[in-house]
Amino acid sequence: MDKYAAYVKFTAKAGERDKLTNILMEAANAAQTVKECELYLINLSEKEPDAVWVTEVWSSADAHKASLDQPETRDSIARAMPLIAGVEAIPLNLLGGKGL
Amino acid sequence: MDKYAAYVKFTAKAGERDKLTNILMEAANAAQTVKECELYLINLSEKEPDAVWVTEVWSSADAHKASLDQPETRDSIARAMPLIAGVEAIPLNLLGGKGL
């Protein structure tokens, strides 16, 4: 399967998690009309109060890369960066399963 | 959102990852007819050769719990256990996004 898949953990600076979450939820909403974006789920972490996990699947690595060049994505990133203490990506090789 | 969501990392014993992956893919296939199971994706890890990550979303925690009592799930678990060196779950509070 040539899809691009990853879990991305954003760790917010103290007190900024909700503002960061809102920006990521806006991004997920904007992705509704982007067919190459197949999954973009926003999760909070029960174990880590400052963490926001994004589950993402794109039709290809190129599609994911191209999305980062979109003006609205650049704007989201610019607004989110000051709120972020750390980013950790877990790149995945999606084999398949139920739901996509 | 009251859905049950988690990332679960299964670490296979040396040389057993592919057998474990097959069992998990069978489980994902069996989940195709289980409407409470909304997402059950099987991923290999580029960083960790013995790891298999499962992305799962269920309609509720109860639905997820009930699934563990199903005979075919018990059978899969029994077949998988000897292949597994470790299991690590990242419980999530799914807020929403695209794809579900």
N, CA and C atoms of all chains as a GROMACS GRO file, in nm:
protein
  600
    1MET      N    1   0.085  -0.118   0.000
    1MET     CA    2   0.000   0.000   0.000
    1MET      C    3   0.090   0.125   0.000
    2ASP      N    4   0.070   0.216  -0.098
    2ASP     CA    5   0.159   0.332  -0.108
    2ASP      C    6   0.108   0.454  -0.035
    3LYS      N    7   0.011   0.435   0.051
    3LYS     CA    8  -0.043   0.550   0.123
    3LYS      C    9   0.062   0.602   0.221
    4TYR      N   10   0.046   0.728   0.256
    4TYR     CA   11   0.130   0.790   0.361
    4TYR      C   12   0.049   0.783   0.490
    5ALA      N   13   0.108   0.724   0.594
    5ALA     CA   14   0.037   0.713   0.723
    5ALA      C   15   0.132   0.747   0.836
    6ALA      N   16   0.078   0.813   0.937
    6ALA     CA   17   0.162   0.847   1.052
    6ALA      C   18   0.074   0.883   1.172
    7TYR      N   19   0.131   0.864   1.290
    7TYR     CA   20   0.076   0.925   1.410
    7TYR      C   21   0.169   1.042   1.441
    8VAL      N   22   0.114   1.158   1.468
    8VAL     CA   23   0.198   1.273   1.501
    8VAL      C   24   0.154   1.327   1.637
    9LYS      N   25   0.250   1.329   1.730
    9LYS     CA   26   0.219   1.384   1.863
    9LYS      C   27   0.271   1.527   1.873
   10PHE      N   28   0.179   1.620   1.891
   10PHE     CA   29   0.216   1.759   1.918
   10PHE      C   30   0.208   1.779   2.069
   11THR      N   31   0.318   1.823   2.129
   11THR     CA   32   0.314   1.858   2.270
   11THR      C   33   0.304   2.009   2.281
   12ALA      N   34   0.194   2.056   2.342
   12ALA     CA   35   0.172   2.200   2.354
   12ALA      C   36   0.252   2.257   2.471
   13LYS      N   37   0.286   2.384   2.458
   13LYS     CA   38   0.344   2.454   2.573
   13LYS      C   39   0.237   2.460   2.681
   14ALA      N   40   0.281   2.478   2.806
   14ALA     CA   41   0.187   2.478   2.918
   14ALA      C   42   0.073   2.577   2.894
   15GLY      N   43  -0.050   2.529   2.910
   15GLY     CA   44  -0.168   2.614   2.898
   15GLY      C   45  -0.213   2.641   2.755
   16GLU      N   46  -0.142   2.586   2.654
   16GLU     CA   47  -0.176   2.617   2.514
   16GLU      C   48  -0.242   2.501   2.439
   17ARG      N   49  -0.269   2.392   2.510
   17ARG     CA   50  -0.318   2.274   2.439
   17ARG      C   51  -0.451   2.300   2.368
   18ASP      N   52  -0.542   2.369   2.432
   18ASP     CA   53  -0.674   2.388   2.371
   18ASP      C   54  -0.666   2.478   2.247
   19LYS      N   55  -0.582   2.582   2.254
   19LYS     CA   56  -0.568   2.669   2.135
   19LYS      C   57  -0.508   2.587   2.019
   20LEU      N   58  -0.408   2.502   2.052
   20LEU     CA   59  -0.346   2.418   1.949
   20LEU      C   60  -0.448   2.320   1.893
   21THR      N   61  -0.527   2.262   1.981
   21THR     CA   62  -0.630   2.166   1.938
   21THR      C   63  -0.726   2.232   1.840
   22ASN      N   64  -0.766   2.355   1.870
   22ASN     CA   65  -0.860   2.425   1.780
   22ASN      C   66  -0.801   2.444   1.641
   23ILE      N   67  -0.672   2.479   1.636
   23ILE     CA   68  -0.607   2.499   1.505
   23ILE      C   69  -0.604   2.366   1.428
   24LEU      N   70  -0.574   2.258   1.500
   24LEU     CA   71  -0.568   2.126   1.433
   24LEU      C   72  -0.708   2.080   1.390
   25MET      N   73  -0.809   2.113   1.470
   25MET     CA   74  -0.946   2.077   1.429
   25MET      C   75  -0.987   2.158   1.305
   26GLU      N   76  -0.944   2.284   1.296
   26GLU     CA   77  -0.971   2.365   1.176
   26GLU      C   78  -0.905   2.300   1.055
   27ALA      N   79  -0.781   2.252   1.076
   27ALA     CA   80  -0.708   2.188   0.965
   27ALA      C   81  -0.783   2.062   0.921
   28ALA      N   82  -0.834   1.987   1.019
   28ALA     CA   83  -0.910   1.865   0.986
   28ALA      C   84  -1.036   1.902   0.907
   29ASN      N   85  -1.099   2.010   0.947
   29ASN     CA   86  -1.219   2.055   0.878
   29ASN      C   87  -1.188   2.096   0.734
   30ALA      N   88  -1.077   2.167   0.718
   30ALA     CA   89  -1.036   2.211   0.584
   30ALA      C   90  -1.004   2.089   0.497
   31ALA      N   91  -0.959   1.982   0.559
   31ALA     CA   92  -0.921   1.860   0.484
   31ALA      C   93  -1.044   1.785   0.432
   32GLN      N   94  -1.163   1.823   0.480
   32GLN     CA   95  -1.284   1.753   0.436
   32GLN      C   96  -1.297   1.754   0.284
   33THR      N   97  -1.247   1.861   0.221
   33THR     CA   98  -1.264   1.873   0.075
   33THR      C   99  -1.140   1.830  -0.002
   34VAL      N  100  -1.042   1.776   0.070
   34VAL     CA  101  -0.918   1.734   0.006
   34VAL      C  102  -0.920   1.582  -0.009
   35LYS      N  103  -0.950   1.532  -0.130
   35LYS     CA  104  -0.973   1.388  -0.143
   35LYS      C  105  -0.848   1.304  -0.114
   36GLU      N  106  -0.729   1.366  -0.135
   36GLU     CA  107  -0.607   1.286  -0.108
   36GLU      C  108  -0.586   1.263   0.042
   37CYS      N  109  -0.655   1.344   0.124
   37CYS     CA  110  -0.646   1.326   0.269
   37CYS      C  111  -0.756   1.229   0.311
   38GLU      N  112  -0.720   1.108   0.344
   38GLU     CA  113  -0.820   1.004   0.369
   38GLU      C  114  -0.857   0.994   0.517
   39LEU      N  115  -0.764   1.037   0.601
   39LEU     CA  116  -0.790   1.030   0.747
   39LEU      C  117  -0.711   1.142   0.813
   40TYR      N  118  -0.780   1.217   0.897
   40TYR     CA  119  -0.710   1.323   0.971
   40TYR      C  120  -0.787   1.340   1.102
   41LEU      N  121  -0.751   1.258   1.201
   41LEU     CA  122  -0.827   1.254   1.326
   41LEU      C  123  -0.748   1.322   1.437
   42ILE      N  124  -0.817   1.400   1.517
   42ILE     CA  125  -0.755   1.474   1.626
   42ILE      C  126  -0.792   1.408   1.758
   43ASN      N  127  -0.690   1.376   1.835
   43ASN     CA  128  -0.711   1.306   1.962
   43ASN      C  129  -0.637   1.376   2.075
   44LEU      N  130  -0.701   1.379   2.192
   44LEU     CA  131  -0.628   1.418   2.311
   44LEU      C  132  -0.576   1.290   2.376
   45SER      N  133  -0.482   1.307   2.466
   45SER     CA  134  -0.421   1.189   2.529
   45SER      C  135  -0.460   1.182   2.676
   46GLU      N  136  -0.509   1.065   2.714
   46GLU     CA  137  -0.551   1.051   2.854
   46GLU      C  138  -0.429   1.052   2.946
   47LYS      N  139  -0.316   1.004   2.893
   47LYS     CA  140  -0.195   0.993   2.976
   47LYS      C  141  -0.116   1.124   2.981
   48GLU      N  142  -0.126   1.204   2.872
   48GLU     CA  143  -0.039   1.323   2.862
   48GLU      C  144  -0.124   1.448   2.835
   49PRO      N  145  -0.153   1.528   2.938
   49PRO     CA  146  -0.247   1.640   2.926
   49PRO      C  147  -0.208   1.747   2.823
   50ASP      N  148  -0.079   1.758   2.792
   50ASP     CA  149  -0.039   1.862   2.695
   50ASP      C  150  -0.027   1.808   2.552
   51ALA      N  151  -0.059   1.680   2.533
   51ALA     CA  152  -0.037   1.619   2.401
   51ALA      C  153  -0.163   1.620   2.316
   52VAL      N  154  -0.143   1.639   2.186
   52VAL     CA  155  -0.251   1.625   2.088
   52VAL      C  156  -0.197   1.529   1.982
   53TRP      N  157  -0.266   1.419   1.962
   53TRP     CA  158  -0.222   1.320   1.864
   53TRP      C  159  -0.305   1.334   1.736
   54VAL      N  160  -0.237   1.335   1.624
   54VAL     CA  161  -0.308   1.337   1.495
   54VAL      C  162  -0.283   1.203   1.426
   55THR      N  163  -0.391   1.137   1.386
   55THR     CA  164  -0.383   1.014   1.306
   55THR      C  165  -0.405   1.056   1.162
   56GLU      N  166  -0.304   1.039   1.078
   56GLU     CA  167  -0.326   1.083   0.940
   56GLU      C  168  -0.291   0.976   0.837
   57VAL      N  169  -0.374   0.974   0.733
   57VAL     CA  170  -0.350   0.887   0.617
   57VAL      C  171  -0.377   0.969   0.491
   58TRP      N  172  -0.280   0.968   0.399
   58TRP     CA  173  -0.293   1.039   0.272
   58TRP      C  174  -0.276   0.939   0.158
   59SER      N  175  -0.329   0.971   0.044
   59SER     CA  176  -0.326   0.876  -0.069
   59SER      C  177  -0.181   0.844  -0.109
   60SER      N  178  -0.089   0.938  -0.084
   60SER     CA  179   0.053   0.914  -0.116
   60SER      C  180   0.141   1.011  -0.037
   61ALA      N  181   0.270   0.982  -0.034
   61ALA     CA  182   0.365   1.074   0.033
   61ALA      C  183   0.368   1.208  -0.041
   62ASP      N  184   0.358   1.201  -0.173
   62ASP     CA  185   0.358   1.326  -0.251
   62ASP      C  186   0.238   1.413  -0.217
   63ALA      N  187   0.123   1.350  -0.202
   63ALA     CA  188   0.001   1.425  -0.168
   63ALA      C  189   0.017   1.491  -0.031
   64HIS      N  190   0.076   1.416   0.061
   64HIS     CA  191   0.098   1.474   0.194
   64HIS      C  192   0.192   1.592   0.185
   65LYS      N  193   0.301   1.573   0.112
   65LYS     CA  194   0.402   1.680   0.098
   65LYS      C  195   0.338   1.804   0.033
   66ALA      N  196   0.259   1.780  -0.072
   66ALA     CA  197   0.197   1.894  -0.144
   66ALA      C  198   0.104   1.971  -0.050
   67SER      N  199   0.041   1.899   0.042
   67SER     CA  200  -0.054   1.968   0.131
   67SER      C  201   0.016   2.070   0.218
   68LEU      N  202   0.144   2.043   0.248
   68LEU     CA  203   0.218   2.134   0.337
   68LEU      C  204   0.248   2.267   0.268
   69ASP      N  205   0.239   2.267   0.135
   69ASP     CA  206   0.267   2.391   0.060
   69ASP      C  207   0.142   2.476   0.039
   70GLN      N  208   0.027   2.424   0.080
   70GLN     CA  209  -0.096   2.500   0.060
   70GLN      C  210  -0.098   2.625   0.150
   71PRO      N  211  -0.145   2.739   0.102
   71PRO     CA  212  -0.145   2.862   0.183
   71PRO      C  213  -0.215   2.844   0.318
   72GLU      N  214  -0.331   2.777   0.318
   72GLU     CA  215  -0.403   2.764   0.447
   72GLU      C  216  -0.327   2.674   0.544
   73THR      N  217  -0.253   2.576   0.487
   73THR     CA  218  -0.174   2.490   0.577
   73THR      C  219  -0.058   2.569   0.636
   74ARG      N  220   0.006   2.648   0.550
   74ARG     CA  221   0.117   2.732   0.598
   74ARG      C  222   0.068   2.827   0.707
   75ASP      N  223  -0.053   2.880   0.686
   75ASP     CA  224  -0.109   2.973   0.785
   75ASP      C  225  -0.133   2.900   0.918
   76SER      N  226  -0.190   2.780   0.910
   76SER     CA  227  -0.216   2.702   1.032
   76SER      C  228  -0.085   2.674   1.106
   77ILE      N  229   0.016   2.633   1.029
   77ILE     CA  230   0.147   2.601   1.090
   77ILE      C  231   0.204   2.725   1.158
   78ALA      N  232   0.194   2.840   1.092
   78ALA     CA  233   0.247   2.964   1.149
   78ALA      C  234   0.175   2.999   1.279
   79ARG      N  235   0.045   2.978   1.283
   79ARG     CA  236  -0.032   3.008   1.404
   79ARG      C  237  -0.004   2.906   1.515
   80ALA      N  238   0.024   2.782   1.474
   80ALA     CA  239   0.043   2.675   1.574
   80ALA      C  240   0.184   2.676   1.635
   81MET      N  241   0.284   2.712   1.554
   81MET     CA  242   0.423   2.699   1.599
   81MET      C  243   0.450   2.760   1.737
   82PRO      N  244   0.402   2.883   1.764
   82PRO     CA  245   0.432   2.943   1.896
   82PRO      C  246   0.371   2.866   2.013
   83LEU      N  247   0.277   2.777   1.986
   83LEU     CA  248   0.206   2.704   2.092
   83LEU      C  249   0.270   2.568   2.119
   84ILE      N  250   0.368   2.530   2.034
   84ILE     CA  251   0.419   2.393   2.034
   84ILE      C  252   0.554   2.382   2.106
   85ALA      N  253   0.562   2.287   2.199
   85ALA     CA  254   0.689   2.260   2.269
   85ALA      C  255   0.765   2.148   2.198
   86GLY      N  256   0.692   2.059   2.132
   86GLY     CA  257   0.761   1.948   2.065
   86GLY      C  258   0.670   1.875   1.968
   87VAL      N  259   0.731   1.812   1.867
   87VAL     CA  260   0.655   1.733   1.770
   87VAL      C  261   0.727   1.599   1.754
   88GLU      N  262   0.652   1.489   1.762
   88GLU     CA  263   0.711   1.356   1.743
   88GLU      C  264   0.624   1.278   1.646
   89ALA      N  265   0.683   1.237   1.534
   89ALA     CA  266   0.606   1.163   1.434
   89ALA      C  267   0.643   1.015   1.440
   90ILE      N  268   0.544   0.930   1.430
   90ILE     CA  269   0.567   0.786   1.416
   90ILE      C  270   0.526   0.748   1.274
   91PRO      N  271   0.622   0.742   1.182
   91PRO     CA  272   0.588   0.705   1.044
   91PRO      C  273   0.546   0.559   1.038
   92LEU      N  274   0.444   0.532   0.957
   92LEU     CA  275   0.387   0.398   0.952
   92LEU      C  276   0.383   0.347   0.809
   93ASN      N  277   0.390   0.214   0.798
   93ASN     CA  278   0.367   0.151   0.668
   93ASN      C  279   0.230   0.083   0.678
   94LEU      N  280   0.129   0.152   0.627
   94LEU     CA  281  -0.010   0.103   0.640
   94LEU      C  282  -0.031  -0.018   0.548
   95LEU      N  283  -0.068  -0.131   0.607
   95LEU     CA  284  -0.091  -0.253   0.528
   95LEU      C  285  -0.236  -0.262   0.483
   96GLY      N  286  -0.327  -0.216   0.568
   96GLY     CA  287  -0.469  -0.223   0.534
   96GLY      C  288  -0.550  -0.241   0.660
   97GLY      N  289  -0.675  -0.290   0.644
   97GLY     CA  290  -0.762  -0.311   0.759
   97GLY      C  291  -0.900  -0.256   0.730
   98LYS      N  292  -0.972  -0.225   0.837
   98LYS     CA  293  -1.109  -0.176   0.819
   98LYS      C  294  -1.116  -0.025   0.841
   99GLY      N  295  -1.192   0.040   0.754
   99GLY     CA  296  -1.221   0.181   0.778
   99GLY      C  297  -1.170   0.276   0.672
  100LEU      N  298  -1.086   0.226   0.580
  100LEU     CA  299  -1.039   0.312   0.471
  100LEU      C  300  -1.078   0.251   0.338
  101MET      N  301  -1.696   1.332   2.229
  101MET     CA  302  -1.717   1.210   2.150
  101MET      C  303  -1.693   1.088   2.241
  102ASP      N  304  -1.788   0.991   2.243
  102ASP     CA  305  -1.775   0.879   2.334
  102ASP      C  306  -1.714   0.755   2.270
  103LYS      N  307  -1.654   0.775   2.156
  103LYS     CA  308  -1.593   0.660   2.089
  103LYS      C  309  -1.471   0.613   2.168
  104TYR      N  310  -1.437   0.486   2.147
  104TYR     CA  311  -1.314   0.430   2.205
  104TYR      C  312  -1.208   0.437   2.097
  105ALA      N  313  -1.095   0.500   2.128
  105ALA     CA  314  -0.987   0.512   2.029
  105ALA      C  315  -0.854   0.482   2.096
  106ALA      N  316  -0.766   0.417   2.022
  106ALA     CA  317  -0.632   0.387   2.077
  106ALA      C  318  -0.537   0.352   1.963
  107TYR      N  319  -0.408   0.376   1.991
  107TYR     CA  320  -0.303   0.316   1.909
  107TYR      C  321  -0.248   0.202   1.995
  108VAL      N  322  -0.232   0.085   1.938
  108VAL     CA  323  -0.178  -0.027   2.014
  108VAL      C  324  -0.055  -0.079   1.941
  109LYS      N  325   0.059  -0.076   2.010
  109LYS     CA  326   0.183  -0.129   1.950
  109LYS      C  327   0.209  -0.270   2.003
  110PHE      N  328   0.208  -0.366   1.910
  110PHE     CA  329   0.246  -0.502   1.943
  110PHE      C  330   0.392  -0.520   1.902
  111THR      N  331   0.477  -0.560   1.995
  111THR     CA  332   0.615  -0.592   1.958
  111THR      C  333   0.627  -0.744   1.949
  112ALA      N  334   0.660  -0.790   1.829
  112ALA     CA  335   0.670  -0.935   1.808
  112ALA      C  336   0.803  -0.988   1.860
  113LYS      N  337   0.803  -1.113   1.899
  113LYS     CA  338   0.931  -1.179   1.929
  113LYS      C  339   1.012  -1.187   1.799
  114ALA      N  340   1.144  -1.201   1.814
  114ALA     CA  341   1.231  -1.202   1.696
  114ALA      C  342   1.182  -1.304   1.594
  115GLY      N  343   1.167  -1.258   1.469
  115GLY     CA  344   1.130  -1.349   1.360
  115GLY      C  345   0.981  -1.379   1.349
  116GLU      N  346   0.899  -1.323   1.440
  116GLU     CA  347   0.756  -1.358   1.443
  116GLU      C  348   0.664  -1.245   1.393
  117ARG      N  349   0.724  -1.134   1.349
  117ARG     CA  350   0.638  -1.020   1.313
  117ARG      C  351   0.540  -1.053   1.202
  118ASP      N  352   0.583  -1.121   1.101
  118ASP     CA  353   0.494  -1.145   0.987
  118ASP      C  354   0.378  -1.237   1.025
  119LYS      N  355   0.407  -1.338   1.107
  119LYS     CA  356   0.297  -1.428   1.152
  119LYS      C  357   0.197  -1.347   1.235
  120LEU      N  358   0.250  -1.261   1.322
  120LEU     CA  359   0.163  -1.176   1.405
  120LEU      C  360   0.082  -1.081   1.318
  121THR      N  361   0.148  -1.024   1.217
  121THR     CA  362   0.079  -0.932   1.126
  121THR      C  363  -0.037  -1.003   1.057
  122ASN      N  364  -0.015  -1.125   1.014
  122ASN     CA  365  -0.122  -1.200   0.946
  122ASN      C  366  -0.243  -1.220   1.037
  123ILE      N  367  -0.217  -1.252   1.164
  123ILE     CA  368  -0.328  -1.273   1.258
  123ILE      C  369  -0.406  -1.142   1.276
  124LEU      N  370  -0.333  -1.031   1.285
  124LEU     CA  371  -0.400  -0.901   1.304
  124LEU      C  372  -0.476  -0.859   1.179
  125MET      N  373  -0.421  -0.893   1.062
  125MET     CA  374  -0.493  -0.862   0.937
  125MET      C  375  -0.621  -0.947   0.928
  126GLU      N  376  -0.614  -1.071   0.975
  126GLU     CA  377  -0.735  -1.156   0.979
  126GLU      C  378  -0.840  -1.092   1.070
  127ALA      N  379  -0.793  -1.041   1.184
  127ALA     CA  380  -0.885  -0.976   1.280
  127ALA      C  381  -0.949  -0.853   1.214
  128ALA      N  382  -0.869  -0.778   1.140
  128ALA     CA  383  -0.922  -0.659   1.071
  128ALA      C  384  -1.026  -0.701   0.968
  129ASN      N  385  -0.998  -0.808   0.901
  129ASN     CA  386  -1.092  -0.859   0.801
  129ASN      C  387  -1.224  -0.902   0.867
  130ALA      N  388  -1.212  -0.972   0.979
  130ALA     CA  389  -1.332  -1.017   1.052
  130ALA      C  390  -1.412  -0.896   1.100
  131ALA      N  391  -1.344  -0.786   1.127
  131ALA     CA  392  -1.411  -0.665   1.179
  131ALA      C  393  -1.492  -0.594   1.070
  132GLN      N  394  -1.473  -0.634   0.944
  132GLN     CA  395  -1.546  -0.568   0.835
  132GLN      C  396  -1.698  -0.573   0.858
  133THR      N  397  -1.744  -0.680   0.924
  133THR     CA  398  -1.890  -0.695   0.942
  133THR      C  399  -1.936  -0.652   1.081
  134VAL      N  400  -1.844  -0.592   1.157
  134VAL     CA  401  -1.880  -0.548   1.293
  134VAL      C  402  -1.898  -0.396   1.290
  135LYS      N  403  -2.024  -0.350   1.288
  135LYS     CA  404  -2.047  -0.205   1.265
  135LYS      C  405  -1.991  -0.120   1.379
  136GLU      N  406  -1.981  -0.178   1.502
  136GLU     CA  407  -1.928  -0.096   1.611
  136GLU      C  408  -1.779  -0.068   1.594
  137CYS      N  409  -1.714  -0.150   1.512
  137CYS     CA  410  -1.572  -0.128   1.485
  137CYS      C  411  -1.560  -0.033   1.366
  138GLU      N  412  -1.521   0.090   1.391
  138GLU     CA  413  -1.523   0.192   1.286
  138GLU      C  414  -1.388   0.203   1.215
  139LEU      N  415  -1.283   0.163   1.285
  139LEU     CA  416  -1.149   0.173   1.226
  139LEU      C  417  -1.062   0.064   1.289
  140TYR      N  418  -0.995  -0.011   1.204
  140TYR     CA  419  -0.902  -0.113   1.258
  140TYR      C  420  -0.793  -0.130   1.153
  141LEU      N  421  -0.692  -0.045   1.162
  141LEU     CA  422  -0.588  -0.040   1.060
  141LEU      C  423  -0.459  -0.103   1.112
  142ILE      N  424  -0.397  -0.181   1.027
  142ILE     CA  425  -0.274  -0.251   1.063
  142ILE      C  426  -0.156  -0.182   0.995
  143ASN      N  427  -0.058  -0.146   1.075
  143ASN     CA  428   0.059  -0.075   1.023
  143ASN      C  429   0.188  -0.140   1.070
  144LEU      N  430   0.286  -0.144   0.981
  144LEU     CA  431   0.420  -0.178   1.025
  144LEU      C  432   0.491  -0.047   1.056
  145SER      N  433   0.603  -0.058   1.127
  145SER     CA  434   0.674   0.062   1.169
  145SER      C  435   0.807   0.070   1.097
  146GLU      N  436   0.831   0.187   1.036
  146GLU     CA  437   0.957   0.203   0.964
  146GLU      C  438   1.074   0.208   1.064
  147LYS      N  439   1.049   0.258   1.182
  147LYS     CA  440   1.158   0.275   1.280
  147LYS      C  441   1.185   0.146   1.360
  148GLU      N  442   1.078   0.064   1.378
  148GLU     CA  443   1.092  -0.053   1.466
  148GLU      C  444   1.050  -0.181   1.391
  149PRO      N  445   1.144  -0.260   1.342
  149PRO     CA  446   1.113  -0.374   1.255
  149PRO      C  447   1.026  -0.482   1.320
  150ASP      N  448   1.024  -0.491   1.451
  150ASP     CA  449   0.944  -0.596   1.515
  150ASP      C  450   0.806  -0.546   1.560
  151ALA      N  451   0.778  -0.418   1.531
  151ALA     CA  452   0.652  -0.359   1.582
  151ALA      C  453   0.539  -0.367   1.479
  152VAL      N  454   0.419  -0.388   1.529
  152VAL     CA  455   0.297  -0.378   1.447
  152VAL      C  456   0.204  -0.284   1.522
  153TRP      N  457   0.166  -0.176   1.458
  153TRP     CA  458   0.078  -0.076   1.521
  153TRP      C  459  -0.066  -0.097   1.472
  154VAL      N  460  -0.158  -0.099   1.564
  154VAL     CA  461  -0.300  -0.105   1.526
  154VAL      C  462  -0.364   0.028   1.563
  155THR      N  463  -0.430   0.089   1.466
  155THR     CA  464  -0.509   0.211   1.490
  155THR      C  465  -0.653   0.165   1.502
  156GLU      N  466  -0.712   0.185   1.621
  156GLU     CA  467  -0.851   0.136   1.633
  156GLU      C  468  -0.944   0.243   1.689
  157VAL      N  469  -1.066   0.240   1.632
  157VAL     CA  470  -1.176   0.326   1.682
  157VAL      C  471  -1.302   0.239   1.686
  158TRP      N  472  -1.367   0.243   1.803
  158TRP     CA  473  -1.492   0.168   1.822
  158TRP      C  474  -1.603   0.266   1.861
  159SER      N  475  -1.726   0.229   1.839
  159SER     CA  476  -1.837   0.323   1.867
  159SER      C  477  -1.843   0.358   2.016
  160SER      N  478  -1.794   0.267   2.102
  160SER     CA  479  -1.791   0.295   2.247
  160SER      C  480  -1.692   0.201   2.316
  161ALA      N  481  -1.659   0.234   2.440
  161ALA     CA  482  -1.570   0.147   2.518
  161ALA      C  483  -1.637   0.011   2.542
  162ASP      N  484  -1.767   0.014   2.563
  162ASP     CA  485  -1.840  -0.112   2.584
  162ASP      C  486  -1.832  -0.202   2.461
  163ALA      N  487  -1.847  -0.141   2.344
  163ALA     CA  488  -1.842  -0.220   2.219
  163ALA      C  489  -1.702  -0.282   2.204
  164HIS      N  490  -1.600  -0.204   2.237
  164HIS     CA  491  -1.464  -0.258   2.228
  164HIS      C  492  -1.448  -0.374   2.325
  165LYS      N  493  -1.494  -0.354   2.448
  165LYS     CA  494  -1.482  -0.458   2.551
  165LYS      C  495  -1.556  -0.585   2.507
  166ALA      N  496  -1.677  -0.566   2.456
  166ALA     CA  497  -1.759  -0.682   2.414
  166ALA      C  498  -1.687  -0.760   2.304
  167SER      N  499  -1.615  -0.688   2.220
  167SER     CA  500  -1.548  -0.757   2.107
  167SER      C  501  -1.443  -0.856   2.157
  168LEU      N  502  -1.385  -0.825   2.275
  168LEU     CA  503  -1.278  -0.911   2.327
  168LEU      C  504  -1.334  -1.045   2.376
  169ASP      N  505  -1.466  -1.047   2.398
  169ASP     CA  506  -1.530  -1.172   2.446
  169ASP      C  507  -1.578  -1.261   2.332
  170GLN      N  508  -1.566  -1.211   2.208
  170GLN     CA  509  -1.612  -1.292   2.095
  170GLN      C  510  -1.521  -1.414   2.075
  171PRO      N  511  -1.578  -1.530   2.044
  171PRO     CA  512  -1.495  -1.652   2.026
  171PRO      C  513  -1.381  -1.633   1.927
  172GLU      N  514  -1.409  -1.568   1.812
  172GLU     CA  515  -1.301  -1.554   1.711
  172GLU      C  516  -1.192  -1.460   1.759
  173THR      N  517  -1.232  -1.362   1.844
  173THR     CA  518  -1.129  -1.272   1.898
  173THR      C  519  -1.043  -1.347   1.999
  174ARG      N  520  -1.109  -1.426   2.083
  174ARG     CA  521  -1.034  -1.507   2.181
  174ARG      C  522  -0.937  -1.601   2.110
  175ASP      N  523  -0.983  -1.658   1.999
  175ASP     CA  524  -0.898  -1.750   1.921
  175ASP      C  525  -0.777  -1.676   1.865
  176SER      N  526  -0.801  -1.556   1.809
  176SER     CA  527  -0.690  -1.476   1.753
  176SER      C  528  -0.590  -1.443   1.863
  177ILE      N  529  -0.641  -1.401   1.979
  177ILE     CA  530  -0.552  -1.364   2.090
  177ILE      C  531  -0.469  -1.486   2.134
  178ALA      N  532  -0.533  -1.600   2.141
  178ALA     CA  533  -0.462  -1.723   2.183
  178ALA      C  534  -0.350  -1.757   2.083
  179ARG      N  535  -0.378  -1.740   1.955
  179ARG     CA  536  -0.278  -1.770   1.852
  179ARG      C  537  -0.166  -1.664   1.850
  180ALA      N  538  -0.202  -1.539   1.885
  180ALA     CA  539  -0.104  -1.431   1.878
  180ALA      C  540  -0.012  -1.427   2.001
  181MET      N  541  -0.066  -1.460   2.116
  181MET     CA  542   0.010  -1.443   2.241
  181MET      C  543   0.152  -1.500   2.237
  182PRO      N  544   0.170  -1.623   2.186
  182PRO     CA  545   0.307  -1.681   2.186
  182PRO      C  546   0.405  -1.604   2.097
  183LEU      N  547   0.353  -1.517   2.010
  183LEU     CA  548   0.438  -1.445   1.914
  183LEU      C  549   0.476  -1.307   1.966
  184ILE      N  550   0.415  -1.267   2.081
  184ILE     CA  551   0.424  -1.128   2.127
  184ILE      C  552   0.524  -1.112   2.242
  185ALA      N  553   0.615  -1.015   2.227
  185ALA     CA  554   0.712  -0.984   2.332
  185ALA      C  555   0.659  -0.871   2.421
  186GLY      N  556   0.573  -0.785   2.364
  186GLY     CA  557   0.521  -0.674   2.444
  186GLY      C  558   0.404  -0.606   2.376
  187VAL      N  559   0.319  -0.544   2.458
  187VAL     CA  560   0.205  -0.468   2.405
  187VAL      C  561   0.203  -0.333   2.475
  188GLU      N  562   0.188  -0.225   2.398
  188GLU     CA  563   0.181  -0.090   2.457
  188GLU      C  564   0.064  -0.017   2.394
  189ALA      N  565  -0.032   0.022   2.476
  189ALA     CA  566  -0.149   0.093   2.423
  189ALA      C  567  -0.138   0.242   2.456
  190ILE      N  568  -0.173   0.324   2.359
  190ILE     CA  569  -0.185   0.469   2.382
  190ILE      C  570  -0.333   0.503   2.374
  191PRO      N  571  -0.400   0.510   2.491
  191PRO     CA  572  -0.544   0.542   2.488
  191PRO      C  573  -0.565   0.686   2.445
  192LEU      N  574  -0.668   0.709   2.365
  192LEU     CA  575  -0.690   0.842   2.308
  192LEU      C  576  -0.832   0.890   2.336
  193ASN      N  577  -0.844   1.022   2.341
  193ASN     CA  578  -0.977   1.082   2.349
  193ASN      C  579  -1.002   1.145   2.213
  194LEU      N  580  -1.074   1.073   2.128
  194LEU     CA  581  -1.095   1.119   1.990
  194LEU      C  582  -1.192   1.237   1.988
  195LEU      N  583  -1.147   1.351   1.935
  195LEU     CA  584  -1.232   1.470   1.928
  195LEU      C  585  -1.311   1.473   1.798
  196GLY      N  586  -1.248   1.426   1.691
  196GLY     CA  587  -1.315   1.429   1.561
  196GLY      C  588  -1.212   1.449   1.452
  197GLY      N  589  -1.259   1.492   1.335
  197GLY     CA  590  -1.167   1.513   1.223
  197GLY      C  591  -1.226   1.455   1.098
  198LYS      N  592  -1.140   1.423   1.003
  198LYS     CA  593  -1.186   1.371   0.874
  198LYS      C  594  -1.164   1.220   0.865
  199GLY      N  595  -1.262   1.150   0.811
  199GLY     CA  596  -1.243   1.009   0.780
  199GLY      C  597  -1.331   0.913   0.857
  200LEU      N  598  -1.400   0.964   0.957
  200LEU     CA  599  -1.493   0.876   1.030
  200LEU      C  600  -1.633   0.931   1.019
   0.00000   0.00000   0.00000
